[in-house]
Amino acid sequence: MLSKKKKGIVRNGISSTYAERFFTKPVPRFDIPKEGMDSNAAYQIVHDELNIDGNPSLNLASFVTTWMEDGAQRLITENLNKNLVDQDEYPQTGVIQGRVVNMLARLFHAHENNEYVGTATVGSSEAIMLGLLAHKWAFRKKMQKLGKDYSRPNIVVSADVHIVWEKFAKYFDVEMRTIPMKRDNYILDVEKMKNSIDENTICVGAVLGTTFTGQLDPVEDINSILLDIKNKKGWDIPIHVDAASGGFVIPFLYPDLKWDFRLSQVRSINVSGHKYGLVYPGIGWLIFKDKTDLPEDLIFYVNYLGGEEATYTLNFSRGSSMVIAQYYNLLRLGKRGYKHIMENSLCNAKYLLREIEKIDFFEIINKDLKMPIVVMSIKNDAGFDVFELSAQLRQKGWIVPAYSLPKDADDICILRIVVKENFSRDMADLLINDILYFSAQLQNNIKTKIAKVDKNTIHKHIC
């Protein structure tokens, strides 16, 4: 028997979501609708619209984690309603945040005798802002103590840094001295850095896993130069290491590589939990080697909701779920688990690199892989460019970004493939096959166009 319902149609006690009237009217886009709608209809409308987005599993552009275990997902859901700042109400969440700070500080070789400090952030962008602010304040206090001018602070970085460094320089009135890239050298040039610093340099920025090519700035060499300058000129210039991408990779794959707090001038490190930390978007970490590296007057003490809380963030309220998810991962995987995942990712990246090297028209930019990131350009005689191939790959769902490198190397256009935990050998083979297929199509299109031009030219000549 068929019976009617005010909203939708009921057959045998089952309501069909798509039979409801909301699916025959435009979705509100700019004004809040006068009347609401059934929860199933609201969910389905939003869900179906989001199907237009790319498939996260095929997103090889982003460093950001796109898969987590069921246990982590349950914890995330259970803690979505907790505000991280409300530590008087959720004290154990605050304790867990402190545990993660300790774990990361020791992973980065902060000495147990040091009073290292740190905080969770929304991501590495906030962490970098906070780290550089601390160095600016420390510089100002130092210059005031010496009776010197502190009105012209600067930071020295390579062109390989993330855009947030430029934001910091503009927002907080600091001169940014950028060392340009050049062909075949896409990391910080230490000699040029040496010539760019002065007593007003608040810090040198080094990147562990650059956004553009996934390479590592030579942190130990930078440290040696700064230490030499400190001994000769008395300029005590710290290093802030942007380990957003590499902070959860390098310690497990190359534990003997010195880039962290083992180096005297490395005073602060940021890392993205939501990149190779294997947590969904919304979590970064900032660690200071010692509490003296974080000026006390940057910390706010707030009497909030029943107890005094210390806060050093650019925001106030934020969710606690990803902090909990980070702790889950550290417990669940341990050092051995992280090492195994990073080895697998690097192994698949190296396989992908070897297969791409076999294709004549590709040129690998970062042949000595340290991070599971493959970067390549297309030779001029291929007949097509990286942007055309990137657009073709989208037809099969692959998201492979194409872009030019920064100034002085901007004639080089590249494709970058970020190999994450869920990128299997099978997916690598599928990607290679699609690259070959679409490359052949692009080359055939070029040949067809050339043939048409030649034919028209011959026809005109005969006429």
N, C-alpha and C positions, 0 to 999 in steps of 0.2 A: 504494500500500500504506500502511496506517495503522500506525504504530508508537508505543509508549508511551515516555514519558520520565519520570524521577522527578518533575520539576517541570514541569507543563504538558503540552501535547500537540504532537507534531511531525507535520506533514503535508508530505510532499515536501521535508523538510529545513527547513521554516519553523516556528518556534515562535510560537504565539499568546500574547501577553502576557496578554490578558484571559481565557484559558483556565486560567491558573494558580490554584491553590487559595487564594491570598492574597485574591482578589477575592470570596470567599464568606464571609469572616470580618471582624469589626470591625477597624478600624484602631486600633492602640495609641494612646491619648491621654494617659495619665498615667504608665504604667510602661514602662520599656524592655522590649521583647519578649525572651523567653527565646532564641528563635532568630531569625536574620536572614532576609532574603528575597532573591530574585533582583533584580539591579540594575534591570532593565527594569520589574519590577513596582513596586519602590520609587519609581522615577521617575514612573511613570504614575499611581500613587495620589496622590502629592503634587501632580503637575501637574494632575490632574483636579479635585482639591479646590480648588486656587487659581483655577480657572475661575469660582468663585463671586465672587471679587473683581471690582471694577469694571474697566472697560476703560481703561487709562492714556491712550489717545488721545482719549477722551471726558471725561477728568477736567479740567474747567475750574475746579475748586476750588483745585488746587495750583499754586504757582509752580514746583514742582520739575520738572526736565527729564525727559521721558518718551521721547525719541528721540535717538539718536546715529548717526553714520555707521558703516559697516562697518569702516573703518580704525581708528576710535576703539575700537570693540568688540573688535577683534583685540588692540590694545595693552592694553586692560583685562584681557582673558583671559590674555595673556602675563605680566602683572605681578601677578596675584591672589595669588601665593605670596611676594611681597616685603613685608617689614615696613618701613614708612617709617623707623622709629627706628633700624634697623640700618644706619646710614650708613657704618660701617666696612666692612661686607660689600657694601653696595650704594651705593658712593660717587657714582656718576653720577646716581642717583635724587635724592640730596641736592643735587647741583649743579643739577638741573632744578628742584627746589623753589625754590632761590635765584634762578634765572632768572625764574620766574613772579613772585616777590616784587618783583623789579626792574621787570618789565614793568608790574605793577599800580601800583607806587609812581609810576612815570613817567606812567602813564595818569591818575593822580590828581594830577598836577602837583607831586610832590615835587621840590624843586630838586636838580639833579645835584650840587651842592656839599654837600648834606645827607647825613649818614650814616643814611639811612632803614633801618629794619629791619622784618621781618615774619615770619609763619609760616603754614603751612597748618594748618587745623583741620578737625574733622569737619563743621562747618557754621557758620553765623553765630552760633548760640547759644553755642558754645564761644568763638568769636572775641569776642563782646560781653563775656562773663565775663572773659576775659583782658585785654581793653582797659580795662574798668572797674577791675579789680584793679590794673593799672598806675597808673591815676589815683588810686586810693585810697592806694597806697604813696607816690606822689609827693607827694600832699597831706600825708601824715603826716610825711614827711621835711622838707617845707617848714615845717610848723607847729613841728616840733621845733627846727629851726634858729632860728625866731623866738621860741622859748620859750613857745609858746601851746598851749592845749588842743587835742588832735586826736581826742577821744573821741566827737565827734558829727558825723561826716561825713554829707553828704546829696548826692543827685543830683536834678536837676530835669528832668522830662520831660513830654511831653503824654500824654494817655490813649490816643493812637494807637500807643504802643510795643508791641512784642512781649512776650509773657509772660516771656521770659527776663530782662527788666529787673527785674521783680518778684522773680524767683528770686534774682537777684544780690543785691538789697537784703536779702532775708530770709536767704540763706545766709551773707552776709558782713557782716551787721550794719551796714547803711547805710540811713539814712532816705530813703525815696523820696517826693519831692514831686511829685505828679501834677497837671498842669493839665487840668481837665475839658474835654471836648468841649462844643460847643453847636451847636444847629441852624444849618446853613449855614456852619459853620466847623469843619472836622474835622481841622485841623492845629494845631500849637503856636501859642498866642497869645503873641506876644513881650512884650506889656505885662504880662501876668500872670506870664510867666517872670521878667521884670525884678524884679517885686515878691516873687518866691519865692526868689531866690538870696541868699546871704550869704557870709561869708568861710569858712564850713565846706562850701561846695559844691565837691565834688571834680570835677564836670563837668556840663555840660548835654548832654542827649541830643537829637539831631536825626535824623529818619527821612527817608530818600530813597526814597519809594515805600512808603507805610504799608500794613500788613496789611489794615486795614479798608476803605479807599477808594482805595488806590493813589496818593495825592497826595503832594506834596513839602513837608516842613517848610521854612520860610523861613530857610535856613542863613545866607545873607548878612546878613539882618536881625539874626539872633541874634548873629552875629559882631560886627556894628557896636555893638550894645548892650554886649556883654562887653568890647569894646575901650574903649569910653567909660568903663565902670566901672573897668577896669584903670588908665586914666589918672587918674581922679578919686580912686579909693579904694585902688588898689594891689592889688586882688584879681585875680590872674591865673588866671581860670577857663577851662579848656580845653573844647572841644567834641569829643564822640565822635559821629561820623556813622554811623548804622546804614544802610548802603547795601546791605543784603542783597538787595533787589529791584532797586534802581535803579543800582547801581554798574557794571553792564555794559550799561545802557541809556542813561542821561543823557550820559555822555561822548561817545557816538557820535551821538546825536540833537541834543543841545544843547551843543556843545563850549564855547560862550561863557558858559554858566551857571556862576556861581561858587558852589561848594558844598564844594570839596575843599581840598587843601593850599595853594591860592592864598590862602586866608583864614588870617589869623595865628593864630586861636584853634582852628582845626581841627587837632588833634594826633594823632588816630587814626581809622581808617576800617575797618569790616568789610564784606565783600562775600561773597555766596554764589556760589561757582562752580557749584553745582547748581541755581541758578535761571536767570536770564538769562545766566549764564556758559556755559550749554548743556551742562553735564556732569551725568551721573547722580548720584543722592544720595550724599553722603558727602564733600563738599569745600566748605570755606569758607576765607576768607583774612582775616588781620588785618595791617594795615600801620600802622606808626608813622612820623610825619613825620621824626623824628630819634631816634637811639638813646638820647639823653638822656631821651626820653619813656617809656622802659622801664627802670625802676629795676633796677640790676645785681643786687640781692639777690633778685629774683624769678626770675632765670635759674639753673638747676641745671646743674652740670657733672658728667657721669657717666662714670666709667671703665667702659665696657661693651663686652664682646666685642671687645677688642683696641685700642680707642682712646677718647680723651676726647671726649664729645659735649655740646654745649650744648642744653638743652631748656627750652622755655617753653610747656607745654601742660597741660591738666587731665587728660589721659590719658597713656599711655605708648605701648603698641603700637597700631598702626593700619595699614590697608592703604595701599599706594602707588599703586594703580591709578588713582584719580581725580585724583591730582596729575599723573600722566602724561597722562591724558585732557585735563586742562586745558591742559597745554603743547601737546598735539596741536592743540586747537582754536585756540589763539593763533597757532600756525604756519600751520595750514590756512586759517583765515579771514582773519587779519590785520585791521587796522582797517577796511578797506573791506568785508570780508565781514561783520563784526559790524554795521557800519552798515547794510548792505543788509538783513540779517535783522531788525534792530530797526525799520527803516523799513517792511518788509513787515508785521511784527506790528502796528505802530501803525496802518498803513493799514487792515488788516482789523478792528482794534478800532474805528476811527472809522466804518467802514462798518456794523459791528454796532450801534454807538451810534445812527447816523442811522436805521437801520431800526427799532430799538426805540423811538426818539422818536416814530415815526409811530403807535405803538400808544397809544391814548388813556389807558389806565389805568396806564401806567408813568411814573415821574418819575426822570430821570437825576440822580444825586447828584454825579458828577464830570464835568461837561460839557466842561471845558477839559482834555482828555486830554494828559497828559505821558507817562504810562506806558501800555502796551497792556492796560489793565484797565478794564472797564466795570462800573459799580456803579449799581444802580437800586432804587427802592422801588416798591410798588404802592399806588395811591391807595385811600383808605378805601371809596369807592363802587364799587370793582371787584366786590365780592361774595366775594372770596377773598384770601388773603394769600400772602406769599412762601414760607412753609413748605409750603403746599399745592401751589403750583406746582413747587417744588423736588422734592417727593415724586413728582409726576406725571411730571416729566421723567426721573426714574430709570427709568421703565418703558421708555424708549427707550435707556437706557444713559448719558444725559447726567448728569454729576455737577456740579451747580451749587449751591454752598452758600447757605444762608439763615441769617441771624443778626441779632441786634440789636446796635446800636452801644454803646459803653461808657457808663458813668454820665453823667447829665445830657443824654445824647442817646439813651438806651436806649428811648425810645418810637418810635424809627425802626428799622424792620426792613428789611433789604436783601438783594438777590441780588448776588453778585459773580462776574464772568466774567473769568478770566485768559486772555488770548490769547497763546499761545506759538507757537514757530516752526512747528509742524506743524498749526496751526489755519488751514485754507485758507478762501478765499472761499466755496467750495462747502459747507464745513462750517458756515460762518456762515449761509448760506441754509437749510440743513437745520435748524439750531437755531431760526432764526426761525419756520420753518414749524411746528416742533413746539411752540414757545411759543404760537403762535396757536391750534393745534389743542387743546392741553390747557387753555388759558385759556378757550376756547369751551366745552369740556366742563365745566369748573368752574362757569362762569356758567350753563350749562344745568341743572346739578344744583341750583344755588341756585334757579333759576326753578321747577324741578319741585317742590322742597320747599315753596316759597312757594305754589304752586298747590294742593298737597295741603292745606296749612294752611288756605287760603282756602276750599277745598271742604268741609273738615271743619267749619269755623266756620259756613258757610252751612247745612250739614246739621243741625247742632245747633240753629241758630236756628229753622229750619223745624219741627223736632221740638218 
